[in-house]
Each structure stands twice: as C-alpha cells, then as structure tokens.
Amino acid sequence: MMEWTLAILFLAAIILFILSINNTKQSSKDYQQQIDHITFSLTDEINKLQEQVRFLELDAEITAHEAGYTEERTHLKEMIDMNRRGYSNESIAGKYELTAEDVEQKLAPYIKPKTERGKAEHDS
C-alpha cells in the first residue's frame, strides 16, 4: 500500500512538473511577443524621427541658402558649438587656422560670462 502511495505521489509530481514547464514556455512566448511589439514600435518611431530630422536639415539648408549665409557664418556656428562642448580656444583655432586670440574675439559676444556662484545667497 505504501508503494502505491509513493508511486501516485511521484506521478503527481511529474505531472505538475510538466505542467509548470508548459506554463513557463507559454509565459515566455507572451513576453517575447510583447518585446517584439515594443521593438517594432520603437523602430517605427526611430524611422519617423530620422525622416523628420532629414526634412529639418533640408529646410535649414534651404533657409541658409535663401538667407545668404556665408561660409564664415557657418564656421562661427561651428566654433560656438565647439566652445559650448568644452573645446579650448587653441584647439578651435587649430581647426580653422586662426590664432587663439582671433577665436576669443569671435566668440566673445556669444560666451556667457561666468558669474560668482551664489555669492549673494551666502552673504547673509
């Protein structure tokens, strides 16, 4: 009698183990479908954004051409961008074959002056 009870419990354990594996596979398939759906959505969003950026670049190029932007103005925009990203005046000057003083003069109107940090707040 004890053997039959152990055999039945062993068979029940095997059946429950098989069912749990089956449920895990189904759950895994559901997660994979969700991941695939999100991936397709993100890919579609990225493609739309890339298309918008391309159109904005074309619009900017047309506007620049119509406004008569010169090469010097383009260089100035690049110099300001490089300065804001932390490039030194010497490295900017090297790229555009200028002196560091020339770069400093050209960038002076566009550089925000560094103010003393919170001096008025701490003077109480």
Backbone as CSV, one residue per row, in Angstrom:
resi,resn,N_x,N_y,N_z,CA_x,CA_y,CA_z,C_x,C_y,C_z
1,MET,0.825,-1.188,0.000,0.000,0.000,0.000,0.872,1.254,0.000
2,MET,1.947,1.225,0.759,2.860,2.363,0.841,3.525,2.599,-0.518
3,GLU,3.817,1.530,-1.251,4.444,1.658,-2.567,3.516,2.378,-3.534
4,TRP,2.199,2.014,-3.460,1.232,2.659,-4.346,1.104,4.152,-4.031
5,THR,1.124,4.491,-2.804,1.021,5.900,-2.399,2.239,6.678,-2.895
6,LEU,3.418,6.109,-2.743,4.627,6.769,-3.245,4.609,6.887,-4.766
7,ALA,4.129,5.853,-5.444,4.048,5.876,-6.904,3.078,6.956,-7.373
8,ILE,1.920,7.048,-6.708,0.927,8.072,-7.073,1.491,9.469,-6.817
9,LEU,2.154,9.670,-5.690,2.750,10.985,-5.393,3.854,11.328,-6.395
10,PHE,4.640,10.315,-6.762,5.700,10.533,-7.738,5.119,10.907,-9.097
11,LEU,4.072,10.218,-9.536,3.406,10.544,-10.809,2.783,11.941,-10.751
12,ALA,2.168,12.295,-9.612,1.583,13.630,-9.464,2.679,14.706,-9.552
13,ALA,3.825,14.431,-8.947,4.932,15.392,-9.018,5.420,15.553,-10.448
14,ILE,5.517,14.460,-11.185,5.955,14.529,-12.592,4.950,15.316,-13.421
15,ILE,3.660,15.053,-13.213,2.617,15.763,-13.973,2.663,17.260,-13.651
16,LEU,2.781,17.593,-12.388,2.864,19.013,-12.000,4.123,19.666,-12.564
17,PHE,5.226,18.955,-12.594,6.467,19.480,-13.173,6.302,19.761,-14.664
18,ILE,5.671,18.837,-15.390,5.433,19.019,-16.832,4.505,20.209,-17.058
19,LEU,3.465,20.334,-16.236,2.545,21.474,-16.377,3.256,22.798,-16.106
20,SER,4.127,22.828,-15.118,4.829,24.078,-14.816,5.783,24.457,-15.955
21,ILE,6.436,23.464,-16.557,7.304,23.743,-17.719,6.470,24.288,-18.868
22,ASN,5.315,23.691,-19.101,4.432,24.151,-20.175,3.978,25.590,-19.928
23,ASN,3.596,25.908,-18.693,3.170,27.275,-18.351,4.324,28.265,-18.518
24,THR,5.520,27.851,-18.167,6.686,28.714,-18.314,6.947,29.014,-19.779
25,LYS,6.822,27.996,-20.630,7.002,28.205,-22.070,5.969,29.182,-22.609
26,GLN,4.706,29.030,-22.184,3.653,29.925,-22.650,3.921,31.349,-22.174
27,SER,4.330,31.494,-20.919,4.639,32.810,-20.378,5.812,33.432,-21.135
28,SER,6.801,32.625,-21.452,7.955,33.101,-22.207,7.538,33.578,-23.592
29,LYS,6.621,32.847,-24.232,6.128,33.254,-25.559,5.392,34.593,-25.471
30,ASP,4.599,34.769,-24.410,3.880,36.031,-24.228,4.854,37.193,-24.055
31,TYR,5.884,36.990,-23.238,6.885,38.040,-23.049,7.617,38.347,-24.350
32,GLN,7.928,37.315,-25.104,8.626,37.522,-26.378,7.754,38.312,-27.352
33,GLN,6.455,38.035,-27.369,5.544,38.790,-28.238,5.480,40.256,-27.805
34,GLN,5.458,40.492,-26.502,5.442,41.871,-26.010,6.727,42.592,-26.389
35,ILE,7.854,41.914,-26.241,9.139,42.520,-26.612,9.187,42.810,-28.102
36,ASP,8.705,41.875,-28.920,8.676,42.093,-30.364,7.806,43.289,-30.725
37,HIS,6.650,43.402,-30.074,5.744,44.521,-30.341,6.406,45.856,-29.984
38,ILE,7.055,45.895,-28.836,7.740,47.121,-28.408,8.888,47.454,-29.354
39,THR,9.628,46.434,-29.780,10.741,46.645,-30.709,10.248,47.232,-32.023
40,PHE,9.165,46.673,-32.565,8.624,47.193,-33.817,8.135,48.628,-33.648
41,SER,7.497,48.914,-32.517,7.010,50.276,-32.259,8.172,51.258,-32.177
42,LEU,9.230,50.884,-31.449,10.389,51.769,-31.317,11.092,51.969,-32.652
43,THR,11.200,50.906,-33.435,11.827,51.019,-34.751,11.037,51.976,-35.638
44,ASP,9.728,51.857,-35.581,8.878,52.752,-36.368,9.039,54.196,-35.908
45,GLU,9.081,54.423,-34.606,9.274,55.776,-34.064,10.628,56.344,-34.500
46,ILE,11.660,55.526,-34.430,13.003,55.976,-34.828,13.017,56.354,-36.294
47,ASN,12.383,55.552,-37.136,12.332,55.868,-38.564,11.605,57.180,-38.813
48,LYS,10.515,57.401,-38.096,9.774,58.665,-38.248,10.633,59.844,-37.802
49,LEU,11.336,59.686,-36.684,12.197,60.770,-36.199,13.334,61.049,-37.180
50,GLN,13.931,59.999,-37.741,15.005,60.194,-38.709,14.494,60.941,-39.944
51,GLU,13.286,60.623,-40.361,12.704,61.318,-41.511,12.462,62.789,-41.181
52,GLN,11.968,63.068,-39.976,11.749,64.456,-39.568,13.061,65.222,-39.492
53,VAL,14.101,64.594,-38.966,15.405,65.246,-38.887,15.923,65.541,-40.287
54,ARG,15.762,64.595,-41.194,16.219,64.797,-42.576,15.501,65.996,-43.210
55,PHE,14.176,66.092,-42.987,13.422,67.223,-43.537,13.851,68.537,-42.885
56,LEU,14.111,68.514,-41.577,14.575,69.725,-40.900,15.936,70.165,-41.431
57,GLU,16.817,69.198,-41.686,18.133,69.536,-42.242,17.978,70.156,-43.626
58,LEU,17.085,69.600,-44.431,16.859,70.171,-45.763,16.269,71.572,-45.655
59,ASP,15.300,71.757,-44.755,14.720,73.088,-44.546,15.783,74.085,-44.100
60,ALA,16.651,73.659,-43.182,17.713,74.546,-42.711,18.664,74.899,-43.837
61,GLU,18.975,73.933,-44.676,19.871,74.203,-45.798,19.236,75.177,-46.789
62,ILE,17.954,74.979,-47.061,17.248,75.899,-47.974,17.187,77.299,-47.366
63,THR,16.855,77.392,-46.085,16.781,78.682,-45.411,18.139,79.367,-45.413
64,ALA,19.189,78.610,-45.140,20.534,79.176,-45.136,20.906,79.689,-46.520
65,HIS,20.540,78.945,-47.542,20.858,79.369,-48.902,20.079,80.638,-49.266
66,GLU,18.789,80.670,-48.908,17.967,81.841,-49.214,18.410,83.065,-48.426
67,ALA,18.872,82.855,-47.206,19.300,83.982,-46.375,20.705,84.445,-46.746
68,GLY,21.381,83.684,-47.559,22.708,84.076,-47.996,23.775,83.881,-46.936
69,TYR,23.646,82.829,-46.148,24.676,82.545,-45.149,26.005,82.307,-45.843
70,THR,27.008,82.872,-45.258,28.338,82.695,-45.817,29.048,81.556,-45.108
71,GLU,30.169,81.180,-45.670,30.972,80.126,-45.047,31.485,80.587,-43.691
72,GLU,31.763,81.893,-43.574,32.250,82.430,-42.305,31.199,82.268,-41.209
73,ARG,29.956,82.489,-41.553,28.874,82.332,-40.572,28.751,80.866,-40.148
74,THR,28.905,79.964,-41.084,28.865,78.535,-40.760,30.010,78.174,-39.817
75,HIS,31.204,78.706,-40.101,32.349,78.453,-39.233,32.099,79.008,-37.832
76,LEU,31.497,80.189,-37.760,31.213,80.792,-36.464,30.253,79.915,-35.658
77,LYS,29.220,79.371,-36.308,28.292,78.484,-35.620,29.016,77.241,-35.106
78,GLU,29.898,76.698,-35.924,30.655,75.517,-35.504,31.592,75.854,-34.346
79,MET,32.202,77.048,-34.394,33.104,77.460,-33.323,32.347,77.623,-32.008
80,ILE,31.157,78.222,-32.063,30.339,78.397,-30.859,29.960,77.037,-30.303
81,ASP,29.575,76.133,-31.191,29.202,74.783,-30.751,30.384,74.081,-30.090
82,MET,31.543,74.180,-30.692,32.731,73.533,-30.123,33.063,74.134,-28.759
83,ASN,32.935,75.458,-28.644,33.212,76.123,-27.371,32.253,75.647,-26.292
84,ARG,31.001,75.517,-26.624,29.998,75.079,-25.645,30.193,73.617,-25.260
85,ARG,30.822,72.844,-26.133,31.098,71.445,-25.812,32.409,71.286,-25.059
86,GLY,33.103,72.413,-24.799,34.279,72.363,-23.939,35.617,72.353,-24.657
87,TYR,35.641,72.568,-25.965,36.911,72.637,-26.671,37.649,73.915,-26.275
88,SER,38.948,73.858,-26.230,39.737,75.044,-25.895,39.833,75.947,-27.124
89,ASN,40.126,77.218,-26.866,40.283,78.160,-27.985,41.432,77.735,-28.895
90,GLU,42.465,77.129,-28.321,43.613,76.691,-29.117,43.219,75.576,-30.084
91,SER,42.418,74.625,-29.611,42.016,73.528,-30.499,41.055,74.021,-31.581
92,ILE,40.189,74.977,-31.223,39.289,75.563,-32.226,40.113,76.333,-33.247
93,ALA,41.093,77.086,-32.772,41.942,77.865,-33.671,42.702,76.947,-34.621
94,GLY,43.166,75.818,-34.125,43.888,74.869,-34.967,43.023,74.333,-36.089
95,LYS,41.768,74.108,-35.821,40.867,73.571,-36.848,40.615,74.599,-37.957
96,TYR,40.502,75.858,-37.591,40.161,76.895,-38.565,41.354,77.752,-38.980
97,GLU,42.542,77.322,-38.593,43.783,78.017,-38.953,43.740,79.487,-38.539
98,LEU,43.362,79.716,-37.282,43.327,81.051,-36.699,44.210,81.040,-35.461
99,THR,44.378,82.222,-34.882,45.082,82.269,-33.600,44.047,82.145,-32.488
100,ALA,44.504,81.781,-31.304,43.600,81.649,-30.167,42.946,82.993,-29.839
101,GLU,43.686,84.087,-30.053,43.128,85.416,-29.789,41.996,85.731,-30.768
102,ASP,42.168,85.329,-32.055,41.097,85.549,-33.044,39.837,84.790,-32.651
103,VAL,40.033,83.572,-32.208,38.888,82.756,-31.788,38.208,83.408,-30.593
104,GLU,39.001,83.868,-29.650,38.449,84.508,-28.460,37.649,85.751,-28.833
105,GLN,38.165,86.544,-29.784,37.452,87.751,-30.229,36.132,87.381,-30.897
106,LYS,36.153,86.356,-31.746,34.934,85.984,-32.468,33.884,85.404,-31.523
107,LEU,34.331,84.695,-30.505,33.391,84.046,-29.594,32.927,84.946,-28.461
108,ALA,33.626,86.032,-28.203,33.332,86.901,-27.057,31.861,87.312,-26.960
109,PRO,31.205,87.739,-28.039,29.799,88.145,-27.890,28.846,86.989,-27.570
110,TYR,29.293,85.753,-27.790,28.408,84.602,-27.645,28.674,83.790,-26.383
111,ILE,29.722,84.124,-25.668,30.069,83.382,-24.458,29.420,84.066,-23.277
112,LYS,28.725,83.269,-22.480,28.086,83.813,-21.284,29.165,84.030,-20.231
113,PRO,29.178,85.211,-19.633,30.193,85.437,-18.598,29.919,84.564,-17.382
114,LYS,30.997,84.060,-16.798,30.855,83.221,-15.604,30.693,84.140,-14.404
115,THR,29.590,83.983,-13.708,29.335,84.811,-12.532,29.795,84.058,-11.295
116,GLU,30.001,84.825,-10.221,30.386,84.180,-8.975,29.208,83.355,-8.491
117,ARG,29.509,82.175,-8.082,28.483,81.215,-7.756,27.840,81.495,-6.399
118,GLY,26.602,81.965,-6.438,25.803,82.104,-5.234,26.365,83.014,-4.163
119,LYS,27.141,84.038,-4.560,27.748,84.902,-3.549,26.672,85.644,-2.764
120,ALA,25.633,86.138,-3.425,24.589,86.896,-2.752,23.807,86.024,-1.777
121,GLU,23.666,84.753,-2.090,22.925,83.856,-1.218,23.690,83.591,0.083
122,HIS,25.007,83.588,0.017,25.802,83.214,1.172,26.262,84.421,1.995
123,ASP,25.927,85.631,1.584,26.369,86.835,2.296,25.478,87.203,3.465
124,SER,24.549,86.407,3.869,23.644,86.787,4.951,24.253,86.798,6.297
